[in-house]
Amino acid sequence: MKKSALFLIFITILSLKLSASLLDIYKSGKLKLVPDPNFGKGTAWDIYFPQGILDIAFAEDGSFFATGNGHCVYKFDKNGEFIKKFGRKGRGPGDLYHPNSLSILDNKYLLVTEYALIRRISVFDLNGNFVKIIRTKEMPFDVVALSNKRLLVLLGRNESNNKKSVVIYYDIILKELDSKKEKKILTFSYIKPKGSVGINFSIFMKNVYLIRIDSKSFICGFSGEPYIHFLSMDGKELRRVKVDTKRVRLTGDIAEVFYKYVEKKMRKIQGGVEYLKKQYKEGLLIPEYTPYFMNLSLDPVGNVLVFENSRKYKYNKENGDIELEKILRFKIYNTKGKYLGDGSIDFEKINKTDFFIPKWFHNQYLYYETHNKDNEFSLKRTKLM
């Protein structure tokens, strides 16, 4: 047998062992997030990202790009040390206007979505040099690099349904970097009441999640539906899997808790409380249920993690804030859509606030945000295997 074949068998066996090991940790409920003390040791994360990080994209060498609530992108080495920043506020070639979603294509190009209403994606090389602009017909909310200069773009659009509601559409488009050709793969939609105040909580927001699995396939999910879609790189649906996630019914005491929180915020706006009461009375403020899940992630060994919207909430009368249970629960599937079990993460010890969503995995690490009691931000990483 050739050495290359033996090496491939060895790698396959090793990856299966690592996958089983990590899966056992998930199921045992003993996933402990112990931060790497040497990662980003000299980096002032709260200065670069005073309001936190919006997205991260990793290059093959472990270096990564990150963006926050500014008009630039930061590049760091594999140890979390600052290298450079590029971009400035503007709408010209090479400028950036509220960049938010990042993805690296073919380990050569950095794709950057910006403020949705300007309808464009900026392309840079991995040294931060401007390459080109991709114009979009509708508002881009996310971009995911595939391979061979192909990319996925999540576009949003609104259409008036009647006098009381509007239909929100999300289209997933397959595009090529050097061509204007594009293909619509999937469309998701939901109805939203017109003029509703809404609440800026992730548990209320219905989002589309796109994740590349490998050079042959990717997954997507719309949290307004209990399904994950597994697709080939040409956009063909390979399978659709129903996820058995728990939702929270936002009625009764829970609805009152969130109403009190929003009322506190609306007192700062003239006429805000009266408007809020009208919205609440008409049932426009809080949906009956949370979405089916709050995030999708792919871990280093290919487990698909579906994070539930099942945390408990309570209202703090002293400061008027909502406190969420510091435990995240998730369902585990493999890349074929087979259910593998349940897991959970207790983040009480690593985060003084309620904000924690595991979004970024690379190689054997989980990268995550932490906030101390003064809400100062830091980026940490934990070795999973």
N, C-alpha and C positions, 0 to 999 in steps of 0.2 A: 504494500500500500504506500502511496506517495506521502512524503512528509506533510505536504499542504493539506491532504485529506485528513491525516492524523491530527494536525493542528486544529482543523475545523471541528472535528469530533470533540477534541479537548475543550475548545471554547464553548461548544454547545452544552456539554455536560456541566461545565463550570457555571454558565449562565443559568441553567436549570436549578443548580444547587443554590445559587445566590437568590434566585426568584423564590424558591421554597423557603429559604431562611428568612427573607424579608416578609413573606406572607405569614409565616409563623409568628413573627413579631407583631404584625398588624392584629392578628386574631387574638393574641394573648392580651392585647390592650396595654402592652408595656413599651410602646414607642416613646422613648425619652429623647427630647430635643436638647442635647448637650452641645452648646456652641463651640466651634473651633476657635480657641483663644488667639490664634495667630492670623486669622482671616481679617483683613481690613483693619489691622491694628493701628496703623497710622492715618486712617481715613476719617475725616470729620463728616460722617454721613448726614447728620442733622443740618450741616451748613450747606451741603450740596442739595439735599432734599428735605427742606423744612416741613413739607407737607407729605412726605413719603414718596415712594417710587410707584410709578404707574405701570412700567413694564421693563423686562430684562430680556436680552437676547444673547446667547452664548455662541462663541466661535469654537472651532474644533480644538484649539490649543488651550481652552479654558478661560481665555480673556472674555470680557463681556461688556455690553453696552447697556446703559440704563437711562431712563428719562423720568422726570417728575413734572411738577406744575410750572415749568419755565418754558423757554424757547430754544433749548439746546439739548444735545445728547452728550452724555459722559461715557468715556471709555476707561475700563479698569483692567488690570492684569489678573491672572488666575488666582492671585492671593488677595484680591480686593484692594490693591493699591492704585491710586489715581494715575492715569496716563495722560489724558487730554480731554478737552471738550470741544465741540464744534457746533455750528449753527448759531443764528442770531434772529431776533424777532423781525419778521417780514414775510412777504409772500412771493419774493423773487426766487430765481434758481439758487439753490444752496441755502436759502433762508428757511427758517422753521417757524411755524405758528401753532403753539400748543401741541407739540408732538406727544403721542400717547402710546401707540402700539408699535412694537419692534419685532423684526424677524430677519434672520440671516439666510440668504439664498446661495446655495452651492459653495458655501464658505468663501464667498467673493463679494457679495453685495449685502448692504444693510438696507432693509425696507422700512420706511417710517410713515405711518399714517399721522395726519395732523388734525386740526380742528375740522370737524366733519363738514361744516358748511362751505369750506373752500374747495372740497371735492378733489383732493389730490393725494398721491403717495409720492414721497421724495425718496430717491435712491442714491446711496453713497457707496463708496468702496469701504473696506475695513480700516482704512487710514483716515476716514472722515472726509474724503474728497467727494464733491458733488458729481453725480453721474448723469441723472435725468429725472424728469417728473412724469409720473403716470397720472393722467386725468381720469376721473370717474364720472359716470352719468348721475349717480346718486351719492348720498353721504357715506363715506367709508368709516367704519367703526373698528375694523380689525383687519390685519393682513397676516397670512401664514405662508412662509416659503415652503415649497414642495421640493422639486429637484429639476434639473435640466431647464432652468430658467422659467419654470412654471410656478405660479403662486395662486393662493386663494384670497379673495377679498370679500369681506362681509359688508354689504351695502344696506342702508336703511332708507325707508321712504314712508311718508304719511299720506293717507287719502281720507277725505271726509266721508263718513258713513251716513250720518244724518245730523240733525241739529244738536244732538246730545253726545255724540261719540265720534271718534276717529279711529281708523284702522292703521296699526303700525305693521309694516312689512319689513322682513329681513331676507335679503337675497344673498345666497352664496354663489360667487362668480369665480370660475376658473379662467385665469388669464396667462398670457405669455409676456415675458419681459420685453422682448423686441418686436412684438406684434400687437396690433389693435384687436386681433381676434379674441373673443371671449365666449364662455359657455355658462349659462345659468344651470346650476346643479340642483339646488333645493331652495324653497321659499317657506318661511315660517311667518305667522301673523297672529295678532291678538287685538282685541278691541279695548280702547282706553276712553273713558269719559272725557268730554271736552271741558277744559277749564278746571280740571281737578288739581288740587294743590299737590297731592302725592306726598310721599315721604322719601327722602334720600337714604334709604336703608337697603342694603343688598338683599335682605330677605323678602323685599317687596318687588324687586326689579326682575323682569323676565329678560334673560340674555341668551345669546347664542355663543357657544364655545366651540372653537376649532383647534384641533391638535393633530400634528403630523405624527404618525406612528413610525414609519420607516420610508424607504425609497419607493414602496409599492402601495401604501395605503394611508388613510387618515380617518379620524373620527370627528363627528360633530354632534352637538346636542342643543336643543332649545329647551330652556328650563320651564317653559309653559306647557311642555308635554313630557310624559314619563318614558322617553325613549332616547337611546343612543344609536346613531347611524354610523355604520362602518362602510367606508367607500374606497374604491380603487383610485389611483392617481388620475385616471381619465374621468372621474366623477360618477362611475357606475356604483350603485348601492349594492354592497356585498351581503349585508344583513342588517336587520333592525332589531334591537334588543330592548325589551321593556324592563325598566329598573324599578325595583320594589323599594322606593324611598318613602320616608315618612314626611308628611307636610304638617304645618301647624295651622289650625283653624283660627283666624284672626277675628274672633267675635267675643262678645261678653267682656270679661275682665281684661283680656289681652288687648282688645280694641281700645278699652278705656285707658290702659297704660300708655299706648302710643299716642292717643289723642292728647293726653296731658303733656306729653313731651313736645308735640308739635305746637300746642297752644302756647307753651313757654316761648318757643321761637317766634311765633306770630305776633306776640305782644310788642315786638320791636317795630312792627309795620303798622302804619295808621290804617285802621279799619280791618286789620288782619284777623283779629279774633272773631269778629262778626261774620266775616267771609268764611272762616274756618267752620264755625258752627253750622252755617248753611250747607256747606259741603258735607259735613259729617251727617247732618240730618237727612240729606238726600242720598247717602250711601256712596258718595264719590271719593271719599278720602282713603279708606282702607279696604283692600280686597278681602274676600271671604277667606281665602287660603294663601299661604306662601307658595312660591313656585316649587316645582318638584325637586330641584336641587339647587345648590348655591355655587357650585364650581365643579369643573372636570379637570383632572390632572393625569399625566402619564408619568409613573415613577421610573427610576433608572433601569429596572429589569422588565419593563413592559406591562406592569399592572395598571389598569385603568381605575382610577379612584373617583367615585361619585360622591361628593360631599353633600350631606343632607341639610335641610332647613329645619332641624328638630331641636334647636337649643331652647332652653327655658329663659324667660325674661321676668324682670321685676322692676318696679318703679322706685327710685330713690327719692323720697319726699324731701330730703334735706337739700339736694342740689338740683332736683328736677330732671335728672338724667335717667336713661334706661340702662340697666345692667344686664348683660347677657351671660349665661352659663359658659364657663371657659372650657368646654369640651366639644370637640368636633367629631361627629360620627360619619362614617362613610361606608359605601358598598364597594366591593372589590371584584373586578372582572378582568379576564385576560383579553388579549387583542383579537381573539376569535369570538368574544362576546359571552364566554362562559362565566357564570357567577362563581366566585371563589370563596366568598365569606364577607364578614363585617369587620371593621376596625374602628379605632377611635384615637384621638390625640388630646391629651390634657395639657393645655398651654398656660395654666395658672402660674407656674414658676418662671416662665420665660417672657411673659408679657403682662404688664401692669394695666393694660387697657383691654377692651373687648375685641380689639381689631386683630384678627389673625386668620389668614387663608393661605394654605400651602399651594403656591402657584408655580414655583420655579424649581425644577429638578434638572441637574446636569451631572453626567457621569454617576458617581456614587454619592452625590451630595443633594441635600434639600436646602435651598436658600429661602429665607423668610424674613419678614419685617418684624421688629420689636419696637415697642413704645414704653418708655419708663413712666413713672408716676407724674412727671412733668410733661408728658406727651412728646418727649424728644425721641426722634427716630433713629434707628440703627438697622443695618442689614447684617444678618448672621447666616452662618451655614453650619449644618450638622452632617457628619458622615453617617450614612445609613447602614453601610456594610463593612 
